[in-house]
């Protein structure tokens, strides 16, 4: 009731025929059929005196209008109403207080048909009407308001229909209802944008729509004001690159002799007692398949059973069962060996399979050493650890050696990255970032632009560390400037020779990158940026590889090349000058030869009187003009 009151009080009514004392006002003079219209009774007798008693009769055509609610008295002083078909009686008695100037009564009608209709109000002449001071209210003639009912719109045409980021086929036309669109396999949804052709239309089916592989019929329904509907259909073909292949390319169980065999789904391997955890990794043949069950696994003494489940992009499933038996004994595989059987660091067994001897490991800022437990393959070998004291912030090299009695040895290098002094956060976008912060991740993370704004406003740094399973640093981006867009940092190897990484890191941010053992410590390398047009730009030269890493500042390029070679050919200065000024050189040589020729001709003139000197000068002037034109 209060909402209706507020609506009516704030409504700007269109006035009907104006009377000096009483008038009717309509919320719309051209309402649509089947829509509501509000009629108000406005009292204005040109005095501050209140109306104690007055009586009205309102008449209307019941075939054109339907009274939907009991008339509402809007002021503190209330009246009474009675109604029958086409007639409403409004009675205000003295016992309920006085009416003030303004709208006194509201009546709600519904429009039943098209065309003109009139609502009329008239004082009931035989009934008393007086102010609160006892004076008589003069009688006035009837007044009315005319309403023109109009048919609702029947338009179901859109003004435009588009898909964000794509072009429909054919081009949109108001007369066409069906369109086509092809999208790539990785597209899971599209965003449909519509523009109404009529303000009264309602639309269903626009906005974000999911698309499955294959053919999708996306329907957009337009409902006109009169209830008529029509559909626009966008046929979206999401390319299907799925297969039913559930095979694996490899299965690796660290510190074991397990070998993958094609078409084999059950495996058994035995590990030494000291191996209390292993890392199981695998690769699917179908790059779009999902693989569940890999990762680091703790082992109990005896049998340990694990299952890898592969679901192909086409929906097929295969289970690969792996039984790992942890022995009650330590395996001494050979009588003599200068290799390790196992290498445990801070409780994690490093993967020694495939004769790996180099590892990346990460530790927090407050750690100063590693807890290393090496086990040699043979009983006669000894182990020694070097560089595992007072680890510094940044890069450290810890070396573990297996040394046989014959003094042959194998060195295992653990490159340890110790975090800088910064607040370690678990989520960038929700962090306050009021001081230097560090975020570690093994999977891509989308940083929103608001987080970059906080970094800039607080004048702090964000260390974005992309790490391996041991926390070892694969690359780090040190963000310090304000970025205006969301960013999912990317730095991924695209080619091996030359070593090239694809990047989306904006300019001005420091990058520390592990070069995957391609270059040895001490190598001097050059870093080039590279664009899609095949143009190289030297960013920096003479950077020395330190423990497999290089640090440089991004220039915002898409590709970075790391090499010891010169990718930009250097040109001899004299050759460069000639190439740049080729026409000048040619012109100068021609003029020089011509001058020599004239000089020679003058000397012979006495002997050869038939020589016409003016012809030489005309030729000279022609050559001058020709060289000027060319240059």
N, C-alpha and C positions, 0 to 999 in steps of 0.2 A: 504493500500500500504506500509506503514511504517513497519507494522508487518511482511509482506512478506520479505521486505528488511532485517529486523533484523534477521529473521529466516535464511535467506540464508547466510548472512554474518557470523553468528555464527555456521552454519552447517559444520560438518566435512565430506567433500565429499570423496567418494571412487574413486580414480583416474582411468581413462581409460588408453588407450595406450598413454604413455608419449612422447610428441614431444618437441624438443628443444625450440619452440617458442609458439605454441598454443596447448591447450589441452581441452578436455571435461571432466567434472566431474559430477557424478550422486549422488544424495542424498541417493540412495540405489541401489545395483546391483541385489537384489533379491526382488523386490517389489511384493506385492500380487495383483492379478488381481482385477481391479476396484478401485485400490488405486492410489494416485498421486505419481509422481516421478519428481524431479526437476533436470534439466540439465543446467550446467553452462559453460560458455565460459571463460577460464582463459588465460590471455595473460602474457607472461613472456619472454622478448627478451634479458635479461641479460644486460640492460642498464637503466639509470635513465631518459633517454629521453622519452618524451611523444609521443604517436602515434597520428599524425594529421589525417591521412586518411588510411582506410583499409576496405576491403570488403570480406565477407565470404558467402559460401553457405552451409547450413545444410540440410542433407537428412536423412530420416527415413522411416520405413515401416508403412504406415497409417492403415494397418490391425492389427498391433500390438500396435501402439501408437496413441493417439489422442491429438493434441495440444489444450489445454484448454484455454489458455490466450495469449494475444499478448505478445511477448517477452519483457522483462523488462530490460531497460538499467539502471545499478545500480550506475554508477559514475556520477559526475557533468557534464562531457562531454557526451552528448547524441548522439545516432545514430538513424537510421531509420531501419524499418524491413518491409518485405512483405512476404507473405506466400501463398502457395497453397498446395494441398494434397501431403504430403510427402516431400515438399521442403520449406525451410525458407531462405530468403535472408537477410543478415545483412550488412547494409551500414553505415560506419562512415566517414563523410565528414569533411574537415579541418575547415569549418566555425563554428563548434560547440565546438571548443577547443580540448585539447589533452587528450587521454586516458592514465591512469597510469597503471603500472604493477598490476595485480590482476584480479579478476573476473569482467568482463565487462557487461555480459548479462546473464539473467536468463530466462529459458523456462520451462513452466509447462506442463507436459504430463500426461495422464491417461493411465494405463495399460489395454489393451483390451483383451488379451488372454495369455495363458500359453506359455512358451517356450522362446527361445533365440531370441533377436532382437538387432540390432545395430543402433546407431546414429552416423553419420559421419559429420565432418566439414572439409571444404577445402577452401583455399584462391581462390578467383576468379582471375585467372592468368592474364587476360587481363586488369584488373582494377588496378589503381595506389595504391601504399602503401608506405608511407614515414613517418619519424619522424618529430617532430616539428623543428629540426635543418636542415631539408631539405634532410637528407640522406635517401637513399632507404632502405626499409625493405626487407631483402632477402626473396625469395620465399621458402616456406617449403611444404613438402608433406602433404597429408590429415592425420587427426587423428580421432579416434573414441572411443566410449565407448560402451561396451556390457552390456546389461541388460537381466536378466533371470526372466521372469514373472512366478510366482508360484501360484498355486491354493490356495485359502484361506482355513484355517482350517475348518473342518466339525465336530470337536469334541463338543459334548454337554454333556459330562460326568463331574460331579464334582469330585474333589479329596476328599472332606469330606462334610458332612451335619450333624450339631448338633443343639441342642436346649439348651441354657444356663441353667444349673441347673437341667437338666433332661436327661434321657436315652431313646433313641428311640427304638422301637420294630418293626422289627428286628434290629440288629446291622447294621450300614451303610455298604453298598457294592456298588461299582460303577455300578453293573448290576441291582440293585434294584431301583425302582422308587417310591414305596409306603411304608409309615411308619405310625406307630400309637403311640399315647401318651395320657395318662390319667392325668388330673390335678384336683386339689381340687376346690370346688365352689368359694372360694375367689380369685382365680387367674383370673385376668382380661386380662392379656396379656402375651405373651412369646417372647423370643428373639431368632430368627433363625440365625445361623452362618454358612456361606458357605465358601468353599475354591475352587477356580477355578481349573479345570483340565487342562485348556489351558489359557495362558495369554491373548489371544484375545477374550475370551468369555465375554459377558455381562450378568448380572444376575438381575432379577426382583423378588421381593417377599421375600427377606431376611430382616434381621433387626427385629425391634419390630412389632409384629402383635397382634391385639386384638382378643380375643376369647369370644364368647357368650356361654351361657349355652347350654349344649347338644353337638351335633356333629358339628365340624368345619373342613371344607376341606381347608387347607392352601396350596396354590400352589406356588412353586418356579420355575420360568421359566429361562432356560439357553439358550441363543442365541449364536450360533457358529459364527465364523468370516464370513462364507459364507451365513449366514442368516438362517441356519437350527435351529430348536428349539426343546426342549424336556422339560417335566415337571416332577418335583419331587413333590409328594403330601404327606403332613403330616396330618393325620386325628387326630385331637385333640378332645378328649371327656372331656369337662368341666362338672364335676358332678353337677347335678341340685338338690339342696335341697330347692327349692322354694315351697311355698304353696299358696293356695288361701285364707288363713285365715286372715280376717281383724278384728277379735275380739280383745277386750282389756282385760287385766287382772284387771285393776283398772283405775279409774279417781278420782283425788283428787283436790278439790278447797279449798285453804287455808281459814280458818276462816269462813267456811260454814258447813252446815249439809248435803251436797250432798253425796249420797251413790251410788256407781256403781252397776248396775244390768245387768246381762248377757242378751244379745240380745236386750237391750234397747239402742236407739240411740239419744233420746231427753231428756234433763234434765232441771229442773228449780230449782233455789235456791235463797234465800233472805239473804242479809247480812245487818249488822248495818250501820248507816249513817257514822260512823267513819272509816269504811273500804273503803278507796278510791282506793285500789289496792289489787289484789289477785294473788296468784301463782297457775297456772293450770298445773298439772303434770298427766301423764298417762303412762301405760306400755302396749306394744303390746304382744299378745300371740305368734305371729311369730317373732322370734328374728331377722329375716332378713327384716322385714317390715319397711317401713318408716312412720314416724309420724310427721305431721306438725300442728302447731297451739298452742302448749304448751308454757309456759313461764309466765312472769309477765304481768298482764293486769291492766291498769288503768280503774277505774269505774266512770261513771257519775251517778248523782241521777236519779233513774228510771231504765229502762230496758237496759241491755248490752248483746249483742248477740255475741257468739264466736263459731267457728267451728273447730273441730279437724278432720283432714283428714288422714285416714290410707290407705296406699297403700301396699298391700301384696307383698311378693317377687315374686309371680306369676302374679302380675299386676292388681289384683282386688282392688277396691276402696270402702270405706265406709266413710260417713260423720257423725260425732257425734256432735249434736248441743247442746250448753249449754247456757241457759238464766240465767243471774245473775241480780237480782233486788236489787239495792242499795236503802235502805229505807231512808225516810226523818227523821226517828227517831232513837234514840239510843236504842238498845235492852238491856233490863235488863232481862235476861232469867229466873233467879230464884230470890226468895226473899232474900235468904242468900246464899253466895258462897264465898269461899276463892280462886277463880280462876280468871284469866283475860279473858275478852271478846276479847280484841285485844292488840297487842303490836307493836307499830311503832318505828322503829329505823332509824334515818337519812332519814325519808320519806318513808321507806319500811316497809310494814306490815310483821312481822314474821309469819310463819305458825304454828298456835297453834293447828292444828287438831291432833287427836289421842293422846291428852293430852301431847304434847311435852313440855318439860321444859328446854331443853338444846339446845344451838345454837352456831354456829361458825360465827364470823363476822370479817371483815378486815377493817382497816383504814390506810390512808397514814401517812407518817412520821411526817407531820406538824400538825396532829390533836391531841388534848389532851383530848377530851371528846366526848360522844355520845349525840345526840339529841333524847331522849327517851320519848315517849308518851304512857303510859299504861292506859287501860280502864278496870275497874273491871266489873265482871258479875253482881254484885249486887250493889244497891245504898248504902248499909250499909258498904260495904268493903272499905278499904283505900289501897293505893299503896305507896310503899317506894322504893327508889333506893339507892344502896350501891356500892361504888368502882368506881364511874363514874367521878373521878377527877384526873387530871394530869396522864393520861395513859402513861405508859412507853413503850419503844421499846421492842418488843417481846410479851410475853403472859400476858394478864390481864383478871381478872374475874370481870364482872359487874353483880350484882344480883338485880333483880326486884322482890318484894314481893307483893302478894295480901293478905291482912290481914283482917279477919272478926272481928266483935265485940266480938266474943267468943275467940278471940286471936288465932284461927286456921289460918294457913297460907299455901300458896304455893309459893315456891321460883323458879324463872326462871333465869337460869344462862346463861349469854352471855359471851363466851370466845372470847376476842378481841385480834386479832393479829395486832400489830402496826409494820409497815414496818421499816426496818433499814434505816439508812441514805445512800441512794444509788440513782443513776439516774434511774428513771422509764422509760423503753423502750417499744415500741410497737412491735418491730421485732428484734429478736436476730441477725439473720444472716446479716442484713444490718446495724447494730449498730457498732459504732467505738470501743466500749468497752475499752475506755481509762481510765475509773475509775469504781469503784464498781457499778454494774448495777443490776436492779431488773425487772423480767418479770413475769407477772401474766397471767394465762390461765385457762380456764375451759375445754379445749380440748387438746389432745396430740399435740406436736409441735416437728418437726424434726430440730435439731440443727446441722449445718454442721461443719465439722472438722476445717474449716478456722476460725470460730468463737472461737473455743477452742484454736486455735493457738494464736489469739489476746489476749485472756484472760491470757495465759501463758506469752506471750511476754511483756504484759503491767503490769504483776504481780498484777492483780486485781481479784475480786471475782464476780461471777454471781449467784444471788439468783433466782432460778427457782421455783416459787410458783404455785402449783396446787391448785386451790381454788374452793369453791362452789359458788352458785348464789349470796351470800351476801359478797363475797370476803373473806370468812372465810378460813383459811389455812387447807387443807387436808394433804398435805405434802410439804416439801421444800427440795431441793437439793442445797447445796452450792458448786458450781464448782470452783475449783481454779487451778487444774492441767491440763496439755495439753493432749488431747485425739486425737488419730490418725485416728479415724473413725467418720462418722456421727452418731448421737444418737438421738433417740426419747425416752426421759426418761419415765420409767414405774415403778410404785410401786402400785400394785393392790392386794387386799385381795383374797387369793385363798381358804383358809379354815378358819372356825370359831373356831374349837376346835381340836388341839391347834391353836391359832390365828397365821396364816401364811400369809405372803405377798410374791408375786412373783416380782422380780426386775431385771433390767438390768443395774443398776447404777454401773459404774466401781469403783474399789477400790480407797480409799483415799479421797472420797468426803463425806462431812458431811450431814446427813439426819435428818430432824425433821419430825416426823410422828404422826398424830392423831390416837389413838387406838380405835376410835369409841365407847367410853364409856364402853369398855370391862373391863378395870381396873380402879379402883378409884384412886383419888389423894393420894399420899403417899405410894401406893403399890410398893414394891421392886420386880422387874422382871429381868429375865435373857433373853438375846438375843442370839439365836443360828443361825448359818448358816446351810444350809441343801442342799445336792446335790442329784442328781438323783439316786445315789447308796445307798441312805438311811443312809448316814453318817452325824452325827451332829458334829458341831464344836462350842464351846462356844466363842462368840465374846466378851461379857462383862457381868458381873454379878453385881447385886446390884444397877441397875439404878432405880431411883425413878420417878414414874409417876407424872408429873406436869401439872395440868389443862388438863389432858387427853392426853398429849404429851410425847414422849421420843425423845432424840437426841443421835445419835451414828454415828460412822464412818463406811462407807461401806467397805467390804472386797472383793467386786466383785462377791459374791455368787448369785445364781439364786433365792434362797428362804431364808427368814428370819422368825424365829419362836420366838414369844414373849410369855413367860410363867413364872409362879412362880415355876414350877416343875423342878426337875433335869432330863434332858433327856439323860445324859451320866452317866451310872452306875459307882459308885466309888467302887473300890476293896480294901479289907483289905490288908495292906502291906505284912503280913506273907503269906496270901493266894496267893497274886500276885507273891511273890518270889518262892513259891512252884510250881505254874503253869508255871513260866518261866524256872525253873531249875528241872523239874520233873525227867528227866533221871538221872541227877546228884544225886538227892536224893535217887532214887531207887538203883542206883549202890552203893552208900555209905552204905546204909542199908544192902545190900547183902554182901558186903565185911566185914562189921562189924560183921555180924552173922557168916561168915565163919571163921574169926579170933578167935571168941569165941569158935567155934566148934573145931578148931585145938588145942587151949589151953586146952580145956577139954579133948581132945583125948590124949594129951601128959601125962596128969596126970594119965590116966587110962592105959597107955602103959605097965607099969610094970605088971599090973594084966592081961592084954589082949595082949599077945605077938604076936598074929596073926594079929595085926593091921599093915598094910603096910603104913609107914609114907610117902613114896614117892608118893603114890597115892593121898594123900592130897595135896601135892605140885603141882602135875600135875593138879588137879582140881582147885587149887588156880590160877595157871597161865592161865587156860582156862577162869576163871571168869574175870581176869584182861583184857584179850584180848577181851572178849565179851563186857565189859563195854566201853572199848576204841572204839570199832567198833560202838556201838550204839551212843556214845556221838559225 
